[in-house]
Amino acid sequence: MTENPLGRPIRVLSVYPTFWPRQGGGQMVLAAIARYLSAEVTTIVLTRHLHGTPTRQEYEYLSVERFWNPAPAVWKEYATGLHHVSFLKRCVVTGIDVFCSLPRMRRLMRWSDLVHLHFPLPLGLSVAMMERLVRRPFVVTVHGNADVYELPRAMEPITRAVLKQADVVVSVSEDLGQYMRDTMGVGNITVIPNGVDVEEFRPGARPPGAPLTLLSISRLVPRKNIHVLIAAVMRLAAEGHQLALVVAGTGPEEDRIRRLASESNGVVRFAGFIDERQKRELLSQGDVFVQLSIREGLSIATLEALASGVPCVVSNLPGVREPIDPGRTGWCVDDPEDVESVTAALRRVLAERSRLDEMKQACRTVAIERYSVERMCDGYWQVFTSLVRSRA
């Protein structure tokens, strides 16, 4: 690791719209950075208050401070996709976030050596405004879906302005970085791929002759195309192929997926919400992981599958396909929204089942060499130290 230019822990203010107890890929990245770099970094997270959570909370390797937003709780839940929230109501939540975060933002920016913003909006507006008064370097991590790919067109100019004011914009994948350069005109981009703790995931041994077990672990939202996967699996099962599908996760598509699983005559099992221990166990028991999303920054779930030695079937689309080497660690689906296309990809998996042991070893190697948490955090450490040194 690069030498710490301050001779003491770097004080990092991490800004995140909704942090723990809600968990997702971005929260996992923030927590991993704070934990892995805890000897060199002191982290305070500024986030929006959620019902039932304290204003201040101490964890082993980070602290959380929450600012109050008086908007109705259901409006503030728009990011989960559980409720439809109109664009106007989202704008109201954003405006209140900006206004209510400023007092704590000012105090914490004075304390910090640098600001690490996750997602340009809404709190990037607060950081950009306060940075003119409290001069601190700041880096923005763009995760992909909520902050760029699904961004309403009316919010693009504001997002672009925040990104261009940042000292460094971190993209979690090469595809996402190229999209921001080409589409948004953002040039100050450093690519640091998401990483996972490879040592927490272990390949399991499958008994010979067991049905091919496919896994889908994700938020249950339409863009994941889980209903298409179920239809393809049911078609192959009807043809006599020995395979099974386990779907785990929660989200707005949950009722639909539960119903489809109940109608599958046992071919599809819906596991619902699973915790981290259950996820690791499920991955160790699976043969193939399937990710049919139409867009991703860089899927943490896919990286965890690779770390577990599980080959992946993924959409042949930017961001989704990036961690997979076709033929070595998985297969690609040309059209993840088409049952025929998904069925054709799964036929290739069945035809090449004898190669799964060889592919499992390659998956584990790729996870260690490209997508370890150590590699990710070393990348952030390089960014942090260069920014602090430039302002020293």
SVG drawing of the C-alpha trace seen along z (x, -y; Angstrom):
<svg xmlns="http://www.w3.org/2000/svg" viewBox="-49 -29 54 69">
<polyline fill="none" stroke="black" stroke-width="0.4" points="0.0,0.0 1.1,-3.6 2.4,-5.4 -0.1,-7.5 0.9,-11.1 -0.7,-12.4 1.1,-10.1 -2.3,-9.4 -5.6,-7.8 -7.2,-9.7 -10.6,-11.0 -13.2,-10.0 -16.7,-11.3 -18.7,-8.8 -22.0,-10.1 -24.7,-7.7 -28.5,-8.3 -29.7,-5.4 -27.3,-3.3 -27.7,-0.4 -30.0,1.3 -30.9,1.4 -28.2,3.4 -27.3,3.6 -24.3,3.6 -23.2,0.0 -23.5,0.4 -21.4,3.5 -18.7,1.6 -18.7,-1.2 -18.5,1.1 -15.7,3.2 -13.6,0.1 -14.1,-1.0 -13.3,2.4 -10.3,3.3 -8.7,-0.1 -9.6,-0.6 -6.0,-0.8 -5.4,-3.7 -8.9,-5.3 -11.5,-6.6 -14.9,-6.5 -18.1,-8.4 -21.2,-7.8 -23.7,-10.6 -27.1,-9.2 -30.8,-9.9 -32.7,-8.9 -34.9,-5.8 -37.8,-5.1 -36.6,-3.2 -32.9,-4.0 -30.9,-6.2 -29.4,-9.5 -25.9,-8.2 -24.7,-4.7 -21.2,-3.1 -20.0,0.0 -16.7,1.8 -15.0,0.0 -17.3,-3.0 -19.7,-5.4 -23.1,-6.5 -24.8,-9.9 -28.3,-10.3 -30.0,-13.6 -33.8,-14.0 -36.0,-14.2 -39.7,-14.9 -41.1,-13.6 -43.6,-10.6 -41.8,-7.3 -43.3,-5.8 -41.9,-8.6 -38.4,-8.0 -38.7,-4.3 -38.6,-5.0 -35.1,-3.4 -36.4,0.0 -39.0,0.2 -41.6,1.5 -43.8,-1.5 -44.4,-3.6 -43.3,-7.2 -43.9,-9.9 -41.1,-12.0 -42.5,-15.1 -42.4,-13.3 -38.9,-12.1 -37.8,-15.7 -39.5,-16.8 -37.5,-14.1 -34.3,-15.2 -34.9,-18.9 -35.5,-18.1 -32.4,-15.9 -30.2,-18.7 -31.6,-21.2 -31.7,-19.0 -28.2,-17.5 -26.4,-20.8 -25.8,-21.5 -24.3,-18.0 -22.5,-18.1 -20.7,-21.3 -19.6,-20.0 -18.5,-16.7 -16.7,-18.1 -14.7,-20.4 -13.7,-17.2 -12.8,-15.2 -9.7,-15.1 -11.8,-14.0 -15.4,-13.2 -16.4,-10.0 -19.8,-10.4 -21.8,-7.3 -24.3,-8.2 -24.2,-11.7 -27.8,-12.5 -29.3,-13.6 -26.5,-14.3 -24.0,-15.3 -25.8,-18.6 -25.1,-19.1 -21.5,-18.1 -21.0,-20.4 -22.6,-23.4 -20.7,-22.9 -17.4,-22.2 -17.3,-25.8 -17.3,-26.9 -15.3,-24.0 -12.6,-23.1 -12.2,-19.4 -11.3,-17.0 -14.1,-14.7 -14.5,-11.5 -17.7,-10.1 -18.4,-6.4 -20.9,-5.8 -22.6,-2.4 -24.5,-2.3 -28.2,-1.6 -29.9,-4.1 -27.4,-6.9 -26.8,-6.7 -28.7,-4.0 -32.1,-4.7 -31.6,-8.4 -34.5,-10.6 -33.4,-12.7 -34.4,-15.9 -31.7,-15.0 -28.9,-14.4 -27.5,-18.0 -27.4,-18.1 -25.7,-14.8 -23.2,-15.8 -22.4,-19.0 -21.8,-17.1 -19.5,-14.6 -17.5,-17.3 -17.0,-19.2 -15.6,-16.0 -11.9,-15.6 -12.2,-11.9 -15.2,-9.9 -14.8,-6.2 -16.7,-3.8 -17.3,-0.3 -16.7,1.2 -15.0,0.5 -18.4,0.5 -19.9,-2.0 -16.9,-4.3 -17.0,-4.2 -20.8,-5.0 -20.1,-8.1 -17.3,-9.3 -19.4,-8.9 -22.8,-9.8 -22.3,-12.3 -19.0,-13.8 -17.3,-13.1 -13.6,-12.7 -12.1,-12.5 -12.9,-8.7 -10.9,-6.0 -12.2,-2.5 -12.1,-0.4 -14.1,2.8 -16.3,3.9 -14.7,6.6 -15.8,9.3 -14.1,11.1 -13.1,14.2 -12.1,16.1 -15.8,16.0 -16.9,18.0 -15.9,21.6 -16.7,24.0 -18.8,27.0 -18.8,30.6 -21.9,31.7 -22.9,35.4 -22.5,37.1 -25.8,37.6 -27.7,34.9 -29.9,32.6 -28.2,29.5 -29.0,26.8 -29.3,23.2 -29.2,20.2 -30.7,16.7 -29.9,14.4 -30.9,10.7 -33.4,8.0 -36.7,9.1 -37.2,6.3 -38.4,6.5 -35.0,5.7 -33.6,9.0 -35.9,11.1 -36.4,13.8 -39.8,14.7 -38.0,15.3 -35.5,17.6 -38.4,19.6 -40.1,20.0 -36.9,21.3 -36.2,23.8 -39.8,25.1 -39.5,25.6 -36.3,27.7 -37.9,29.6 -40.9,30.5 -38.5,31.9 -37.1,34.3 -33.9,32.5 -32.9,33.0 -32.5,29.5 -33.8,27.3 -33.8,23.6 -33.5,21.8 -34.6,18.2 -33.7,16.0 -34.4,12.4 -37.0,9.8 -38.6,6.9 -41.6,5.8 -41.7,8.9 -41.8,11.2 -45.5,12.2 -45.1,13.0 -42.0,15.1 -43.6,16.9 -46.7,17.8 -44.6,19.0 -42.5,21.2 -45.6,22.7 -46.9,23.6 -43.6,25.4 -44.3,28.8 -41.2,28.5 -38.8,27.6 -38.4,24.0 -37.9,23.3 -38.5,19.8 -36.3,19.1 -37.3,15.5 -35.0,13.4 -31.8,15.1 -29.0,13.8 -25.3,13.7 -24.7,17.2 -27.6,18.7 -26.3,17.0 -22.9,18.5 -24.3,22.0 -26.7,21.7 -23.8,20.7 -21.7,23.6 -24.5,26.0 -25.2,24.6 -23.9,25.6 -24.6,22.4 -25.5,18.9 -27.8,16.9 -27.9,13.2 -30.3,12.0 -30.3,8.3 -30.5,5.8 -28.1,3.5 -25.7,3.5 -22.8,1.4 -20.9,4.5 -23.0,7.2 -21.8,8.1 -23.9,11.3 -22.1,12.4 -18.7,11.7 -19.8,13.8 -20.8,16.6 -17.3,16.5 -15.7,16.5 -17.8,19.6 -16.5,21.3 -19.9,21.2 -19.9,20.5 -22.4,17.9 -25.0,17.4 -25.2,13.7 -26.8,11.2 -24.5,10.3 -24.9,6.6 -22.5,4.0 -21.7,4.2 -23.5,7.6 -21.1,9.5 -17.9,7.8 -16.7,10.2 -17.4,13.3 -15.0,14.9 -17.3,16.8 -16.4,20.5 -14.1,20.3 -16.2,19.0 -19.6,18.9 -21.9,18.3 -23.7,15.3 -27.4,14.8 -27.9,12.6 -31.4,11.5 -32.2,11.9 -35.8,10.8 -36.5,13.7 -37.4,17.2 -35.9,18.8 -32.6,17.1 -32.3,18.0 -33.4,21.6 -30.7,21.8 -28.0,20.7 -29.2,23.2 -29.0,25.9 -25.3,25.1 -24.8,25.4 -26.5,28.8 -24.4,29.9 -21.1,28.8 -21.9,30.0 -18.9,32.3 -16.7,29.1 -18.2,27.6 -15.4,28.8 -12.8,27.2 -14.8,24.0 -15.3,23.8 -11.6,23.6 -11.3,20.9 -14.1,18.9 -12.3,19.0 -9.0,17.9 -10.7,14.9 -12.4,13.8 -9.0,13.9 -7.1,12.1 -9.6,9.5 -12.4,9.0 -11.0,9.5 -11.9,7.0 -8.2,6.4 -7.7,5.3 -10.7,3.0 -9.6,1.4 -6.1,0.9 -7.6,-1.0 -9.5,-3.3 -6.4,-3.8 -4.5,-5.0 -7.3,-7.5 -7.5,-8.7 -3.8,-9.2 -3.4,-11.0 -6.2,-13.4 -4.9,-14.1 -1.4,-14.6 -2.5,-17.0 -4.3,-19.2 -1.5,-18.9"/>
</svg>
